[in-house]
Amino acid sequence: MKTRLLFKFLVILPLFVFIDYLFMAILGCTGCLMGFGENFTCNVYCYIGKIILCLSGVFFIYLIFRDIKKYHQKTQYGTTGEKQESL
C-alpha cells in the first residue's frame, strides 16, 4: 500500500507536471507562431493554464484519496488495509 502511494508521488505526479508543462509549451509556441500577441498570452493562455493545472491536481488528489481511503478502511477482520488470510 505504501509503495503504491510512493510510486504515485515519485512517478505519477512528476509525469503529470511534465505533461502539463509540455502541453502549455506547445500551446504557447502555437500561439506565437499564429501571431496572437500579448492579449492571448495575458488572458486566454493564463486561463487555459489554470484550468489544466487545476484539473490535473484534482485528478491526482482523486487517485491519492482512493488509496488513502482504502488504507484506512477497516475490514471485517479488524485490520486496516488488505485482508489477512484466516487459518
C-alpha positions in Angstrom: 0.0 0.0 0.0 2.7 2.4 0.9 4.6 1.5 -2.2 1.6 2.5 -4.3 1.5 5.9 -2.7 5.2 6.4 -3.0 5.0 5.4 -6.7 2.3 7.9 -7.3 4.2 10.7 -5.6 7.6 9.8 -7.2 6.4 8.8 -10.7 2.8 9.9 -11.5 3.0 13.4 -10.0 6.2 14.4 -12.0 4.6 12.8 -15.1 1.5 15.0 -14.7 3.6 18.1 -14.2 5.8 17.3 -17.2 2.7 16.6 -19.4 1.1 19.9 -18.3 4.4 21.8 -19.0 4.7 20.1 -22.4 1.1 21.0 -23.3 1.5 24.6 -22.2 4.8 25.0 -24.1 3.2 23.6 -27.3 0.2 25.9 -26.8 2.4 28.9 -26.3 4.6 28.2 -29.3 1.5 27.6 -31.4 0.0 31.0 -30.3 3.3 32.7 -31.0 3.5 31.2 -34.5 0.0 32.2 -35.3 0.8 35.8 -34.2 -1.8 36.1 -31.4 0.2 38.6 -29.5 0.0 39.8 -25.9 -3.7 39.8 -25.5 -3.7 36.0 -26.0 -0.8 35.5 -23.6 -2.2 37.6 -20.8 -5.8 36.4 -21.0 -6.6 33.1 -22.8 -3.3 31.4 -22.2 -3.3 32.0 -18.5 -6.9 30.8 -18.1 -6.1 27.7 -20.1 -3.1 27.0 -17.9 -5.0 27.5 -14.7 -7.7 25.1 -15.9 -5.3 22.4 -17.0 -3.3 22.6 -13.7 -6.4 22.5 -11.6 -7.8 19.5 -13.5 -4.5 17.7 -13.1 -4.4 18.5 -9.4 -8.0 17.3 -8.8 -7.3 14.1 -10.7 -4.1 13.4 -8.8 -5.9 14.1 -5.5 -8.6 11.7 -6.6 -6.0 9.0 -7.2 -4.3 9.5 -3.9 -7.6 9.8 -2.0 -8.8 6.4 -3.2 -5.6 4.7 -1.9 -5.7 6.5 1.4 -9.4 5.6 1.9 -8.6 2.0 1.1 -5.7 2.0 3.5 -7.8 3.4 6.4 -10.9 1.3 5.7 -11.5 -1.4 8.3 -12.0 -4.9 7.1 -14.2 -7.5 8.7 -11.2 -9.0 10.4 -10.4 -5.7 12.3 -7.3 -4.8 10.5 -6.7 -1.9 8.2 -5.6 -2.3 4.6 -5.7 -5.7 2.9 -7.5 -8.7 4.2 -5.5 -11.2 6.2 -5.9 -14.9 5.4 -7.7 -16.9 8.0 -6.3 -20.3 9.1 
